[in-house]
Amino acid sequence: MSEIAEIIDTLENRIVKLFGKIDALEENIKILNQELTQNAIIVQKKTDEFEVLKTQYESLKITNSLLGSDENKRDTKLKINSLIREIDYCIAQLSD
């Protein structure tokens, strides 16, 4: 009978340890989920910053071309032509 009691005690100890590990893992999951959320927010902010910087860079390229830089003249001409087409379209819409 004492062997059965020892086996039960051993099983009980193992079950308690398993519940402790489960609790620790659940806490770890909560922490990792919080970190994941924080990292997702950081990534979104960096993406937004990148888009703003990309827009600023394009504006600077056009500005440099207008100021006489030969590097981006083609892009600047294309942008100006696009703006002229948009203006012509708006004028046509207004005249109808």
Secondary structure as GFF3:
##gff-version 3
##sequence-region A 1 96
A	DSSP	alpha_helix	2	66	.	.	.	ID=ss1
A	DSSP	alpha_helix	73	95	.	.	.	ID=ss2
###
